[in-house]
Amino acid sequence: GAGVSQSPSNKVTEKGKDVELRCDPISGHTALYWYRQSLGQGLEFLIYFQGNSAPDKSGLPSDRFSAERTGGSVSTLTIQRTQQEDSAVYLCASSQGVQETQYFGPGTRLLVL
Amino acid sequence: DAKTTQPPSMDCAEGRAANLPCNHSTISGNEYVYWYRQIHSQGPQYIIHGLKNNETNEMASLIITEDRKSSTLILPHATLRDTAVYYCIVRVANNFNKFYFGSGTKLNVKP
């Protein structure tokens, strides 16, 4: 079956611009997670959704970062006024429930010039 | 938040078993051990997980010590395509269910 998909696969933007990253979870998965991975680093947790609500936003690095999920499916991670330190791979994962195994998408590679 | 400790890198000959260790000495009784791997430029791939019993699937085997303070991931017949960074993760047992990924072990499978 279809796995987690993310778009775009690559994004190059200029400092100060806003970007939107999209995640389509596996059908039927109620939990959705966003992570960030900088070059050579492990994964940094950003936020997770159970349905459309985000119980824990503590991982978001600053108030320039926001995320939403509508209809219990697609999620969008928005970064406003991008900075060069935002350059990273942004990974999305989903699971059937918050207690279940997470399956990851291929990631979006963001480069802020 | 260092929940696990893994060696930074390991080498393995193609066709031989790869044994990747992980220490998780502060694991709680209801926390699972998960293993993922990440091949260059791809998202993490789920491999296997367990609580206290040894587990086996089509990809690998997971051996957990009786005190649960360490575990070993075994790839029985490593291939060149198994070259990747392998992450051992202890799942935080609360409602948030966050996965803490450390720096992992870079497995180099050599011909």
Chai-1 contact restraints between the chains, C-beta under 6 A:
chainA,res_idxA,chainB,res_idxB,connection_type,confidence,min_distance_angstrom,max_distance_angstrom,comment,restraint_id
A,G42,B,F101,contact,1.0,0.0,6.0,A-B,restraint_1
A,G42,B,G102,contact,1.0,0.0,6.0,A-B,restraint_2
A,G42,B,S103,contact,1.0,0.0,6.0,A-B,restraint_3
A,L43,B,F101,contact,1.0,0.0,6.0,A-B,restraint_4
A,F45,B,K98,contact,1.0,0.0,6.0,A-B,restraint_5
A,D56,B,F96,contact,1.0,0.0,6.0,A-B,restraint_6
A,L91,B,G43,contact,1.0,0.0,6.0,A-B,restraint_7
A,V98,B,N97,contact,1.0,0.0,6.0,A-B,restraint_8
A,T101,B,Y46,contact,1.0,0.0,6.0,A-B,restraint_9
A,F104,B,G43,contact,1.0,0.0,6.0,A-B,restraint_10
A,F104,B,P44,contact,1.0,0.0,6.0,A-B,restraint_11
A,G105,B,G43,contact,1.0,0.0,6.0,A-B,restraint_12
A,P106,B,G43,contact,1.0,0.0,6.0,A-B,restraint_13
A,G107,B,G43,contact,1.0,0.0,6.0,A-B,restraint_14
